[in-house]
Amino acid sequence: MKNFFETILVAFGMFSRVPVPQVEWNEKNRKYSMLAFPMVGLVLGLCWFLIASLGRQFGLPSFLTGALLTALPVLVVGGIHLDGYADTVDALSSHGDKAKKLEIMKDPHVGSFAVIHLVIYFLLWFAACTVLAEKSAEVWLLAGMTFVLSRSLSGLAVATFPMAKDTGLAKSFADEADKKTVRGGLIAVLVVLVLLFMAMDIVDRRFPAGFFAVVGAGAVFFWYRYIAQKHFEGINGDLAGWFLCKCEVWMLVAVAVAASLS
């Protein structure tokens, strides 16, 4: 039981800004830490639902609620995934080989291509959140669940895909994980999530937002696998952050589009 709670604390301590007791990382509590990654998404999703609900309760303009929802992941999670997103965009924008791209990823400076893509990223986030702020609580619940889905896929990738290099955070998590158990657990979570998304579509037949979200997540996941293999021969922590950012923004856009068609 102690190792179970320490595993959760490791996940929240590494991948969020949620204040949790500090524990010493060791082989036992990192063995299943990727299984706790979806829990970070669950907390973020609950916060997302709460902000949307409070915005409606206090009569805030949709653009203001949308701005708060856009800022929420940065406030709850921090910039770890955005940093990976920016580094990966800079690397992919170069015409160098694998070694050159990995070198660019380690550069602490932010390039112009990363800045441009970050601006586009936040514009998409803000637009999607502003649209969703005007929708029903059922849509907010579905949107909140996308954060669990994205992190389940991210953890599955770390436990399944080859690594781009022999060092780094993703490599250490992959090496110390009980990959068979982690893959099985995350696949089970994904199956449950897909069924929940589909069930919500059946309950509210006005729009297939759940279907749109699942298809969007699946498309980004396979694109992630293709890009990682083509340019880096595997994944690393920066690519994992890049995937998570892309997966979440496109799922939210998909849900916003589907909800707007109802």
VEXBAVEX-622491 format. One record per residue: x, y, z of N, C-alpha, C in turn; residue in one letter. Coordinates in nm, 2 decimals, padded with zeros to 4 digits. Example, Ala and Ser with C-alpha at 12.3 -4.5 7.8 and 13.67 -1.06 7.14 Angstrom:
residues 2
    n_xx    n_yy    n_zz   ca_xx   ca_yy   ca_zz    c_xx    c_yy    c_zz  r
   01.32  -00.57   00.78   01.23  -00.45   00.78   01.32  -00.33   00.78  A
   01.28  -00.22   00.71   01.37  -00.11   00.71   01.29   00.00   00.79  S
end
This chain:
residues 262
    n_xx    n_yy    n_zz   ca_xx   ca_yy   ca_zz    c_xx    c_yy    c_zz  r
   00.08  -00.12   00.00   00.00   00.00   00.00   00.09   00.13   00.00  M
   00.20   00.12   00.08   00.29   00.24   00.08   00.34   00.27  -00.05  K
   00.39   00.16  -00.13   00.44   00.18  -00.26   00.34   00.24  -00.36  N
   00.21   00.20  -00.34   00.10   00.25  -00.42   00.09   00.40  -00.41  F
   00.08   00.45  -00.29   00.07   00.59  -00.26   00.20   00.66  -00.31  F
   00.31   00.61  -00.29   00.43   00.67  -00.33   00.44   00.68  -00.49  E
   00.38   00.58  -00.55   00.38   00.58  -00.70   00.29   00.70  -00.75  T
   00.18   00.72  -00.68   00.09   00.84  -00.72   00.17   00.97  -00.69  I
   00.24   00.97  -00.58   00.31   01.10  -00.54   00.42   01.13  -00.64  L
   00.49   01.02  -00.69   00.59   01.04  -00.79   00.53   01.10  -00.91  V
   00.42   01.05  -00.96   00.36   01.10  -01.08   00.31   01.25  -01.07  A
   00.25   01.28  -00.95   00.21   01.42  -00.93   00.33   01.51  -00.90  F
   00.43   01.46  -00.84   00.54   01.54  -00.81   00.62   01.58  -00.94  G
   00.62   01.48  -01.03   00.70   01.50  -01.16   00.62   01.58  -01.26  M
   00.49   01.55  -01.27   00.41   01.59  -01.39   00.30   01.69  -01.35  F
   00.31   01.75  -01.23   00.21   01.86  -01.20   00.27   01.95  -01.10  S
   00.20   02.06  -01.07   00.24   02.15  -00.97   00.15   02.14  -00.84  R
   00.07   02.03  -00.84  -00.01   02.00  -00.72   00.08   01.97  -00.60  V
   00.06   02.05  -00.49   00.15   02.02  -00.38   00.12   01.89  -00.32  P
   00.22   01.80  -00.32   00.21   01.67  -00.26   00.34   01.65  -00.17  V
   00.33   01.56  -00.08   00.45   01.52   00.00   00.56   01.47  -00.09  P
   00.68   01.51  -00.06   00.80   01.47  -00.14   00.84   01.33  -00.09  Q
   00.86   01.24  -00.19   00.91   01.11  -00.16   01.04   01.08  -00.24  V
   01.12   01.00  -00.19   01.24   00.96  -00.26   01.21   00.87  -00.37  E
   01.26   00.90  -00.49   01.24   00.81  -00.61   01.32   00.69  -00.59  W
   01.26   00.57  -00.62   01.33   00.45  -00.61   01.27   00.35  -00.71  N
   01.34   00.24  -00.73   01.29   00.14  -00.83   01.15   00.09  -00.80  E
   01.11   00.08  -00.68   00.97   00.03  -00.65   00.87   00.13  -00.68  K
   00.88   00.26  -00.64   00.77   00.35  -00.66   00.77   00.41  -00.80  N
   00.87   00.38  -00.88   00.87   00.42  -01.02   00.83   00.31  -01.12  R
   00.82   00.19  -01.06   00.79   00.07  -01.14   00.65   00.08  -01.21  K
   00.56   00.14  -01.14   00.42   00.16  -01.19   00.38   00.30  -01.20  Y
   00.47   00.39  -01.20   00.44   00.54  -01.19   00.36   00.58  -01.32  S
   00.38   00.52  -01.43   00.31   00.56  -01.55   00.16   00.53  -01.54  M
   00.13   00.43  -01.45  -00.01   00.39  -01.43  -00.08   00.51  -01.36  L
  -00.01   00.59  -01.29  -00.07   00.70  -01.21  -00.08   00.83  -01.30  A
  -00.02   00.82  -01.41  -00.02   00.94  -01.50  -00.16   00.99  -01.54  F
  -00.25   00.89  -01.57  -00.39   00.94  -01.60  -00.46   01.01  -01.48  P
  -00.41   00.98  -01.36  -00.47   01.04  -01.24  -00.44   01.19  -01.24  M
  -00.32   01.23  -01.29  -00.29   01.37  -01.31  -00.39   01.44  -01.40  V
  -00.42   01.36  -01.51  -00.53   01.41  -01.61  -00.66   01.42  -01.54  G
  -00.69   01.33  -01.45  -00.82   01.33  -01.39  -00.84   01.45  -01.30  L
  -00.73   01.49  -01.23  -00.74   01.61  -01.14  -00.75   01.73  -01.23  V
  -00.68   01.74  -01.34  -00.68   01.85  -01.43  -00.82   01.86  -01.49  L
  -00.88   01.74  -01.53  -01.01   01.74  -01.59  -01.12   01.79  -01.49  G
  -01.11   01.75  -01.37  -01.20   01.80  -01.26  -01.19   01.95  -01.24  L
  -01.07   02.00  -01.24  -01.05   02.14  -01.23  -01.11   02.22  -01.35  C
  -01.09   02.16  -01.47  -01.15   02.22  -01.59  -01.30   02.23  -01.58  W
  -01.36   02.12  -01.54  -01.51   02.11  -01.52  -01.55   02.22  -01.42  F
  -01.48   02.23  -01.31  -01.51   02.32  -01.20  -01.50   02.47  -01.25  L
  -01.40   02.50  -01.32  -01.39   02.64  -01.37  -01.50   02.67  -01.47  I
  -01.53   02.58  -01.56  -01.64   02.60  -01.65  -01.77   02.62  -01.58  A
  -01.79   02.54  -01.47  -01.92   02.55  -01.40  -01.92   02.68  -01.32  S
  -01.81   02.72  -01.26  -01.81   02.85  -01.19  -01.83   02.97  -01.28  L
  -01.77   02.96  -01.40  -01.79   03.06  -01.50  -01.94   03.08  -01.54  G
  -02.01   02.97  -01.55  -02.15   02.98  -01.58  -02.23   03.03  -01.46  R
  -02.19   02.98  -01.34  -02.26   03.02  -01.21  -02.25   03.17  -01.19  Q
  -02.13   03.23  -01.22  -02.11   03.37  -01.19  -02.14   03.46  -01.31  F
  -02.19   03.40  -01.42  -02.22   03.47  -01.54  -02.11   03.54  -01.61  G
  -01.99   03.48  -01.61  -01.87   03.53  -01.67  -01.89   03.52  -01.82  L
  -01.84   03.62  -01.90  -01.84   03.61  -02.05  -01.76   03.49  -02.09  P
  -01.81   03.43  -02.20  -01.75   03.31  -02.25  -01.60   03.32  -02.28  S
  -01.56   03.44  -02.33  -01.42   03.46  -02.36  -01.33   03.47  -02.23  F
  -01.39   03.52  -02.12  -01.31   03.52  -01.99  -01.30   03.38  -01.93  L
  -01.41   03.30  -01.94  -01.40   03.16  -01.89  -01.31   03.09  -01.98  T
  -01.31   03.11  -02.11  -01.22   03.05  -02.21  -01.08   03.08  -02.17  G
  -01.05   03.20  -02.14  -00.91   03.24  -02.10  -00.87   03.17  -01.97  A
  -00.96   03.16  -01.88  -00.92   03.08  -01.75  -00.90   02.94  -01.78  L
  -00.98   02.88  -01.87  -00.96   02.74  -01.90  -00.83   02.71  -01.98  L
  -00.79   02.81  -02.06  -00.67   02.80  -02.13  -00.55   02.81  -02.04  T
  -00.56   02.89  -01.94  -00.45   02.91  -01.84  -00.44   02.79  -01.75  A
  -00.55   02.72  -01.73  -00.56   02.62  -01.62  -00.45   02.51  -01.63  L
  -00.42   02.45  -01.75  -00.32   02.34  -01.76  -00.18   02.39  -01.72  P
  -00.15   02.52  -01.75  -00.02   02.57  -01.71  -00.01   02.59  -01.56  V
  -00.12   02.63  -01.50  -00.13   02.66  -01.36  -00.12   02.52  -01.28  L
  -00.19   02.42  -01.33  -00.19   02.29  -01.26  -00.07   02.20  -01.29  V
  -00.03   02.20  -01.42   00.07   02.11  -01.46   00.21   02.18  -01.46  V
   00.21   02.31  -01.49   00.34   02.38  -01.51   00.38   02.37  -01.66  G
   00.50   02.40  -01.69   00.54   02.41  -01.83   00.62   02.30  -01.88  G
   00.62   02.19  -01.81   00.71   02.07  -01.85   00.67   02.02  -01.99  I
   00.54   02.01  -02.02   00.50   01.96  -02.15   00.52   02.06  -02.26  H
   00.49   02.19  -02.23   00.51   02.30  -02.32   00.65   02.31  -02.36  L
   00.74   02.29  -02.27   00.88   02.30  -02.29   00.92   02.19  -02.40  D
   00.87   02.07  -02.38   00.90   01.96  -02.47   00.84   01.99  -02.61  G
   00.72   02.05  -02.61   00.65   02.09  -02.73   00.74   02.19  -02.81  Y
   00.79   02.29  -02.74   00.87   02.40  -02.81   01.00   02.34  -02.86  A
   01.07   02.26  -02.78   01.19   02.20  -02.82   01.17   02.11  -02.94  D
   01.06   02.03  -02.94   01.04   01.94  -03.05   01.01   02.02  -03.18  T
   00.93   02.12  -03.17   00.90   02.21  -03.29   01.03   02.26  -03.35  V
   01.11   02.31  -03.26   01.24   02.37  -03.31   01.32   02.26  -03.38  D
   01.33   02.14  -03.32   01.40   02.03  -03.38   01.35   01.99  -03.52  A
   01.21   01.97  -03.52   01.15   01.93  -03.65   01.16   02.04  -03.76  L
   01.18   02.16  -03.72   01.19   02.27  -03.81   01.32   02.28  -03.88  S
   01.42   02.21  -03.82   01.55   02.20  -03.88   01.56   02.10  -03.99  S
   01.66   02.10  -04.07   01.68   02.00  -04.18   01.80   01.91  -04.15  H
   01.84   01.91  -04.02   01.95   01.82  -03.98   01.91   01.68  -03.96  G
   02.01   01.60  -03.94   01.99   01.45  -03.91   01.94   01.43  -03.77  D
   01.93   01.31  -03.73   01.88   01.28  -03.59   01.97   01.34  -03.49  K
   02.10   01.33  -03.50   02.19   01.39  -03.40   02.17   01.54  -03.39  A
   02.16   01.61  -03.50   02.14   01.75  -03.50   02.01   01.79  -03.43  K
   01.90   01.72  -03.46   01.77   01.74  -03.40   01.78   01.72  -03.25  K
   01.84   01.62  -03.21   01.85   01.59  -03.06   01.94   01.70  -03.00  L
   02.04   01.75  -03.07   02.12   01.86  -03.01   02.04   01.99  -03.00  E
   01.95   02.01  -03.10   01.86   02.13  -03.09   01.77   02.12  -02.97  I
   01.72   02.00  -02.94   01.63   01.98  -02.83   01.69   02.02  -02.70  M
   01.82   02.00  -02.69   01.89   02.03  -02.56   01.93   02.17  -02.55  K
   01.91   02.25  -02.66   01.94   02.39  -02.65   01.84   02.47  -02.56  D
   01.88   02.54  -02.46   01.78   02.60  -02.37   01.71   02.72  -02.43  P
   01.76   02.77  -02.55   01.70   02.89  -02.61   01.57   02.84  -02.69  H
   01.48   02.93  -02.70   01.35   02.90  -02.77   01.36   02.97  -02.91  V
   01.35   02.89  -03.02   01.36   02.94  -03.15   01.23   03.01  -03.20  G
   01.24   03.07  -03.32   01.13   03.15  -03.37   01.02   03.05  -03.41  S
   01.05   02.93  -03.46   00.94   02.84  -03.50   00.87   02.79  -03.38  F
   00.93   02.77  -03.27   00.87   02.73  -03.14   00.77   02.84  -03.10  A
   00.81   02.97  -03.10   00.73   03.08  -03.06   00.60   03.09  -03.15  V
   00.62   03.07  -03.28   00.51   03.08  -03.37   00.41   02.97  -03.34  I
   00.46   02.85  -03.32   00.37   02.73  -03.29   00.30   02.74  -03.16  H
   00.37   02.80  -03.06   00.31   02.82  -02.93   00.20   02.92  -02.94  L
   00.22   03.03  -03.02   00.11   03.12  -03.03  -00.01   03.06  -03.10  V
   00.01   02.98  -03.20  -00.10   02.90  -03.27  -00.17   02.81  -03.17  I
  -00.08   02.74  -03.09  -00.13   02.64  -02.99  -00.23   02.71  -02.90  Y
  -00.19   02.82  -02.84  -00.27   02.89  -02.74  -00.40   02.95  -02.80  F
  -00.38   03.00  -02.93  -00.50   03.05  -03.00  -00.61   02.94  -03.02  L
  -00.56   02.82  -03.06  -00.65   02.71  -03.07  -00.72   02.67  -02.94  L
  -00.63   02.67  -02.83  -00.68   02.64  -02.70  -00.79   02.74  -02.66  W
  -00.76   02.86  -02.68  -00.85   02.97  -02.64  -00.98   02.96  -02.72  F
  -00.97   02.94  -02.85  -01.09   02.94  -02.93  -01.18   02.82  -02.89  A
  -01.12   02.70  -02.87  -01.19   02.58  -02.83  -01.26   02.60  -02.70  A
  -01.18   02.65  -02.60  -01.24   02.67  -02.46  -01.35   02.78  -02.46  C
  -01.34   02.88  -02.54  -01.44   02.98  -02.55  -01.57   02.92  -02.60  T
  -01.56   02.84  -02.70  -01.68   02.77  -02.76  -01.74   02.68  -02.65  V
  -01.65   02.60  -02.59  -01.70   02.50  -02.49  -01.76   02.56  -02.37  L
  -01.71   02.68  -02.33  -01.77   02.75  -02.22  -01.92   02.78  -02.23  A
  -01.97   02.79  -02.35  -02.11   02.82  -02.38  -02.19   02.69  -02.38  E
  -02.13   02.57  -02.37  -02.20   02.45  -02.39  -02.25   02.39  -02.26  K
  -02.31   02.27  -02.26  -02.37   02.21  -02.14  -02.27   02.15  -02.05  S
  -02.31   02.11  -01.93  -02.23   02.04  -01.84  -02.18   01.91  -01.89  A
  -02.26   01.84  -01.97  -02.23   01.71  -02.03  -02.11   01.73  -02.12  E
  -02.10   01.84  -02.20  -01.99   01.87  -02.28  -01.86   01.90  -02.20  V
  -01.88   01.97  -02.09  -01.77   02.00  -02.01  -01.71   01.87  -01.95  W
  -01.80   01.78  -01.91  -01.75   01.65  -01.85  -01.67   01.58  -01.96  L
  -01.72   01.58  -02.08  -01.65   01.51  -02.19  -01.51   01.57  -02.21  L
  -01.51   01.70  -02.22  -01.39   01.78  -02.24  -01.29   01.75  -02.13  A
  -01.34   01.74  -02.01  -01.25   01.71  -01.89  -01.19   01.57  -01.90  G
  -01.26   01.48  -01.96  -01.21   01.34  -01.97  -01.10   01.33  -02.07  M
  -01.09   01.42  -02.16  -00.98   01.42  -02.26  -00.84   01.42  -02.20  T
  -00.83   01.49  -02.09  -00.70   01.50  -02.02  -00.66   01.36  -01.97  F
  -00.75   01.28  -01.93  -00.72   01.14  -01.88  -00.68   01.06  -02.00  V
  -00.75   01.07  -02.11  -00.72   01.00  -02.24  -00.58   01.03  -02.29  L
  -00.55   01.16  -02.29  -00.42   01.20  -02.35  -00.30   01.14  -02.26  S
  -00.32   01.14  -02.13  -00.21   01.09  -02.05  -00.20   00.94  -02.05  R
  -00.32   00.87  -02.07  -00.31   00.73  -02.08  -00.24   00.69  -02.21  S
  -00.26   00.76  -02.32  -00.19   00.73  -02.44  -00.04   00.77  -02.43  L
  -00.01   00.87  -02.36   00.13   00.91  -02.34   00.21   00.81  -02.26  S
   00.15   00.76  -02.15   00.21   00.66  -02.07   00.23   00.53  -02.15  G
   00.13   00.49  -02.23   00.13   00.37  -02.32   00.25   00.38  -02.42  L
   00.27   00.50  -02.47   00.38   00.52  -02.57   00.51   00.50  -02.50  A
   00.53   00.56  -02.38   00.66   00.54  -02.31   00.69   00.40  -02.28  V
   00.58   00.32  -02.25   00.60   00.18  -02.22   00.61   00.09  -02.34  A
   00.59   00.15  -02.46   00.58   00.06  -02.58   00.68   00.10  -02.69  T
   00.69   00.23  -02.72   00.77   00.28  -02.83   00.92   00.27  -02.79  F
   01.00   00.25  -02.89   01.15   00.26  -02.87   01.19   00.40  -02.83  P
   01.31   00.40  -02.76   01.36   00.53  -02.71   01.46   00.59  -02.82  M
   01.46   00.72  -02.83   01.55   00.79  -02.92   01.69   00.79  -02.88  A
   01.71   00.78  -02.74   01.85   00.79  -02.69   01.85   00.71  -02.56  K
   01.97   00.68  -02.51   01.99   00.60  -02.40   01.99   00.67  -02.26  D
   01.96   00.80  -02.27   01.96   00.88  -02.15   01.83   00.96  -02.15  T
   01.80   01.03  -02.04   01.68   01.12  -02.03   01.57   01.06  -01.94  G
   01.48   01.15  -01.91   01.37   01.11  -01.82   01.28   01.00  -01.87  L
   01.24   01.01  -02.00   01.15   00.91  -02.06   01.22   00.77  -02.06  A
   01.35   00.77  -02.09   01.43   00.65  -02.09   01.43   00.59  -01.95  K
   01.45   00.67  -01.85   01.46   00.61  -01.71   01.32   00.56  -01.67  S
   01.22   00.63  -01.70   01.08   00.58  -01.67   01.05   00.45  -01.74  F
   01.09   00.44  -01.87   01.07   00.32  -01.95   01.15   00.20  -01.89  A
   01.28   00.23  -01.86   01.36   00.12  -01.81   01.32   00.07  -01.68  D
   01.27   00.15  -01.59   01.23   00.11  -01.45   01.09   00.06  -01.44  E
   01.01   00.07  -01.55   00.87   00.03  -01.55   00.86  -00.12  -01.57  A
   00.76  -00.17  -01.50   00.71  -00.31  -01.53   00.62  -00.29  -01.66  D
   00.69  -00.30  -01.77   00.62  -00.26  -01.90   00.49  -00.35  -01.93  K
   00.50  -00.47  -01.90   00.38  -00.56  -01.93   00.26  -00.52  -01.84  K
   00.28  -00.49  -01.71   00.18  -00.45  -01.63   00.13  -00.31  -01.66  T
   00.22  -00.22  -01.69   00.19  -00.08  -01.73   00.10  -00.08  -01.85  V
   00.15  -00.15  -01.96   00.08  -00.16  -02.08  -00.06  -00.21  -02.06  R
  -00.07  -00.32  -01.99  -00.20  -00.38  -01.96  -00.30  -00.29  -01.89  G
  -00.24  -00.22  -01.79  -00.33  -00.13  -01.71  -00.37  -00.01  -01.79  G
  -00.29   00.04  -01.87  -00.32   00.16  -01.95  -00.42   00.13  -02.06  L
  -00.40   00.01  -02.12  -00.49  -00.03  -02.22  -00.63  -00.05  -02.16  I
  -00.64  -00.11  -02.04  -00.77  -00.12  -01.97  -00.83   00.01  -01.95  A
  -00.75   00.11  -01.90  -00.80   00.25  -01.88  -00.86   00.30  -02.01  V
  -00.78   00.28  -02.12  -00.82   00.34  -02.25  -00.95   00.27  -02.30  L
  -00.97   00.15  -02.28  -01.09   00.08  -02.32  -01.21   00.14  -02.24  V
  -01.19   00.15  -02.11  -01.30   00.21  -02.03  -01.33   00.35  -02.08  V
  -01.23   00.43  -02.11  -01.25   00.57  -02.15  -01.33   00.58  -02.28  L
  -01.29   00.49  -02.38  -01.35   00.49  -02.51  -01.50   00.45  -02.49  V
  -01.53   00.35  -02.41  -01.67   00.31  -02.38  -01.75   00.43  -02.32  L
  -01.68   00.50  -02.23  -01.75   00.62  -02.17  -01.78   00.72  -02.27  L
  -01.68   00.75  -02.35  -01.70   00.85  -02.46  -01.82   00.81  -02.55  F
  -01.82   00.68  -02.59  -01.93   00.64  -02.68  -02.06   00.64  -02.61  M
  -02.06   00.60  -02.48  -02.19   00.60  -02.40  -02.24   00.74  -02.39  A
  -02.16   00.84  -02.38  -02.21   00.98  -02.37  -02.26   01.02  -02.50  M
  -02.21   00.97  -02.61  -02.27   01.00  -02.74  -02.40   00.94  -02.76  D
  -02.42   00.82  -02.70  -02.55   00.75  -02.71  -02.65   00.82  -02.63  I
  -02.62   00.87  -02.51  -02.71   00.94  -02.42  -02.75   01.07  -02.48  V
  -02.66   01.14  -02.54  -02.69   01.27  -02.60  -02.66   01.26  -02.75  D
  -02.76   01.23  -02.83  -02.75   01.20  -02.97  -02.74   01.32  -03.06  R
  -02.73   01.44  -03.00  -02.73   01.56  -03.08  -02.60   01.58  -03.15  R
  -02.49   01.52  -03.10  -02.36   01.54  -03.16  -02.27   01.42  -03.11  F
  -02.18   01.37  -03.20  -02.09   01.26  -03.16  -01.96   01.32  -03.11  P
  -01.96   01.40  -03.01  -01.84   01.47  -02.96  -01.74   01.37  -02.91  A
  -01.79   01.26  -02.84  -01.70   01.16  -02.79  -01.63   01.09  -02.90  G
  -01.70   01.06  -03.01  -01.64   00.99  -03.12  -01.53   01.08  -03.19  F
  -01.56   01.21  -03.20  -01.47   01.30  -03.26  -01.34   01.31  -03.17  F
  -01.36   01.31  -03.04  -01.24   01.32  -02.95  -01.15   01.19  -02.96  A
  -01.22   01.08  -02.96  -01.14   00.95  -02.97  -01.07   00.94  -03.10  V
  -01.13   00.97  -03.21  -01.07   00.97  -03.34  -00.95   01.07  -03.35  V
  -00.97   01.19  -03.29  -00.87   01.29  -03.29  -00.75   01.24  -03.21  G
  -00.77   01.18  -03.10  -00.66   01.13  -03.01  -00.59   01.02  -03.08  A
  -00.66   00.93  -03.14  -00.60   00.81  -03.22  -00.52   00.86  -03.33  G
  -00.57   00.96  -03.41  -00.49   01.01  -03.52  -00.36   01.08  -03.48  A
  -00.37   01.16  -03.37  -00.24   01.22  -03.32  -00.15   01.12  -03.26  V
  -00.20   01.01  -03.20  -00.11   00.91  -03.14  -00.03   00.84  -03.25  F
  -00.10   00.80  -03.36  -00.03   00.73  -03.47   00.06   00.83  -03.55  F
   00.03   00.96  -03.55   00.11   01.06  -03.61   00.24   01.07  -03.53  W
   00.22   01.07  -03.40   00.33   01.08  -03.30   00.43   00.96  -03.33  Y
   00.38   00.84  -03.34   00.46   00.72  -03.36   00.54   00.74  -03.50  R
   00.47   00.79  -03.60   00.53   00.81  -03.73   00.65   00.91  -03.73  Y
   00.62   01.03  -03.67   00.71   01.14  -03.66   00.84   01.10  -03.58  I
   00.81   01.03  -03.46   00.92   00.99  -03.37   01.01   00.89  -03.44  A
   00.95   00.80  -03.51   01.03   00.69  -03.58   01.11   00.75  -03.70  Q
   01.04   00.84  -03.77   01.10   00.89  -03.89   01.22   00.98  -03.86  K
   01.20   01.07  -03.76   01.30   01.18  -03.74   01.40   01.14  -03.63  H
   01.36   01.06  -03.53   01.44   01.03  -03.41   01.47   00.89  -03.38  F
   01.40   00.80  -03.46   01.41   00.65  -03.44   01.37   00.61  -03.30  E
   01.27   00.69  -03.24   01.22   00.66  -03.11   01.17   00.79  -03.04  G
   01.13   00.78  -02.92   01.08   00.89  -02.85   01.17   00.93  -02.73  I
   01.15   01.05  -02.68   01.22   01.10  -02.56   01.12   01.19  -02.48  N
   01.16   01.25  -02.38   01.07   01.33  -02.29   01.02   01.45  -02.37  G
   01.10   01.51  -02.45   01.05   01.63  -02.53   00.94   01.59  -02.63  D
   00.96   01.48  -02.69   00.86   01.43  -02.79   00.73   01.39  -02.71  L
   00.74   01.33  -02.59   00.63   01.30  -02.51   00.54   01.42  -02.48  A
   00.61   01.53  -02.45   00.55   01.66  -02.42   00.48   01.71  -02.54  G
   00.55   01.70  -02.66   00.49   01.75  -02.78   00.36   01.67  -02.82  W
   00.37   01.54  -02.80   00.25   01.46  -02.82   00.13   01.50  -02.73  F
   00.16   01.52  -02.60   00.06   01.55  -02.51  -00.01   01.68  -02.54  L
   00.07   01.78  -02.58   00.01   01.91  -02.61  -00.07   01.90  -02.74  C
  -00.02   01.83  -02.84  -00.10   01.82  -02.96  -00.23   01.74  -02.94  K
  -00.22   01.63  -02.87  -00.33   01.55  -02.84  -00.44   01.62  -02.77  C
  -00.41   01.70  -02.67  -00.51   01.77  -02.59  -00.57   01.88  -02.67  E
  -00.49   01.96  -02.74  -00.56   02.07  -02.81  -00.65   02.02  -02.93  V
  -00.61   01.92  -03.00  -00.69   01.87  -03.11  -00.81   01.80  -03.06  W
  -00.80   01.73  -02.94  -00.92   01.67  -02.89  -01.02   01.78  -02.85  M
  -00.98   01.89  -02.78  -01.07   01.99  -02.74  -01.13   02.06  -02.87  L
  -01.05   02.08  -02.97  -01.10   02.14  -03.09  -01.21   02.05  -03.15  V
  -01.18   01.92  -03.15  -01.27   01.82  -03.21  -01.41   01.83  -03.13  A
  -01.40   01.83  -03.00  -01.52   01.84  -02.92  -01.59   01.97  -02.94  V
  -01.52   02.08  -02.95  -01.58   02.21  -02.97  -01.65   02.21  -03.11  A
  -01.59   02.15  -03.21  -01.65   02.15  -03.34  -01.78   02.06  -03.34  V
  -01.77   01.95  -03.28  -01.88   01.86  -03.28  -02.00   01.92  -03.20  A
  -01.96   01.98  -03.09  -02.07   02.04  -03.00  -02.13   02.16  -03.08  A
  -02.06   02.23  -03.16  -02.11   02.34  -03.24  -02.20   02.30  -03.35  S
  -02.19   02.18  -03.39  -02.27   02.12  -03.50  -02.41   02.08  -03.46  L
  -02.42   02.07  -03.32  -02.55   02.02  -03.27  -02.66   02.12  -03.29  S
end
